[in-house]
Amino acid sequence: MKFQVLDIIPHLKNPLTGEIVSTAERLNQVVQTARRAEELGFDSFAVGERHAGEFISSSPTTVLAAIAAVTNRIRLQTGVTVLSVLDPVRVAEDYATIDQLSRAAWNS
């Protein structure tokens, strides 16, 4: 059995305080969550692409590249990729690059 964390990076007000963290802080939280998931033994971390609503995951490859810089073992994946608004060849190249940056040793 394998375990994965999927984040589509909602950027919402804290339900108790009504405060909202900056976009930079929220993205840093995602990177730290991925780092912690790796420490806890999760097999993979995925970021889903969203282009509407209160989400800041319109560029999951960029977020995954930041995660690749601070992790060593965890597999990085897309949770959702909206190919209808992207160049499919570029998507493949971007994810292949993240694959190389992540240095993950996977057992498929």
N, C-alpha and C positions, 0 to 999 in steps of 0.2 A: 504494500500500500504506500502511496506517495501523498505528500501533503503540500499544498500550495496556498499562498496568499495572493488574492486578487484585489487590486485597488484601482478604482476609477477616479480617485482623487477629488472627492467632494470638498468644496470650500464654503463651509456653512458657519453660521454663528453658533457659539457654544450655547446649548439649550439652557444652561443654568445661569450664565453670566450675560449672555447676549453679545459678548465680544467676538470679534473675528480676528484671527491672526493674519499677518501679512501673507501675500502670495509666496514670497521667498521662504518664510518660516514654514508654511504648509508643505512646500516642496521638500524642505529639509526634513520635516517629520516623516515624509514618505521614504526618503533615503535611509533615515534612522530605523524605520520600521523594517525595511528590507535587511538592513544589517542585523537587527535583532532576530528576525526570522531565520537568518543563516545561523546565528549563534544557538538558536533553539532547535536546530536540526531540520527545519523545513527543507523540502526538496527544490521548490521553485518559488519565484515571485513574479507576478504578472502585473502589468499596467494596461488598463483598457483605455482606448481612445474615445473621447467625448468632445463634441463641439457645441453643445447647447446646455443651458441651465447653469447651475452653480457648481461647475466642475472646472478644474484647471489641468485636465489631461489631454489637451489637444495635440501635444507632441510627446507621445509616450517613448519614442526612441531616444529623445534627449534625456528624459528622466531615467530610463534604463541605462544609458551611458554613465550618468552620475552614480547610479547604484553599482555599476560594474567597477567603478574606480575605488569603491570601498568594500567590496566583497570578493571572496575567492572561490567559493565552492557552489553556492546556490545557483540554480539554473534560472536565467532571465528569459521571460517570454512576453508575448503580447496577449492581452486578455480579449481585446477587440481591436481590429484594424479595419478602418472604413476605406476599402480599396476604391470605391466609387468616386472619392474626392482626392485620390492620390495616384501617383505614377507607380504602377505595380513593380516595375523594374527597380525604381528607387527604393521602394519599401523592402524588397528582397536584399538590396545592397546594404541598406541601413541595418537590417536585422542580422545580416551576415557579419557586419562590422562589430555590432554589439556582441555577437557570439565570440568573436576573436578577442575583444576587449575584456570580456568577463572571465577569461581564463578558466572557465568551469570544466572540471573533469567529470563527464557524465557517463553514466552507465545506462544506455538506452534499453 
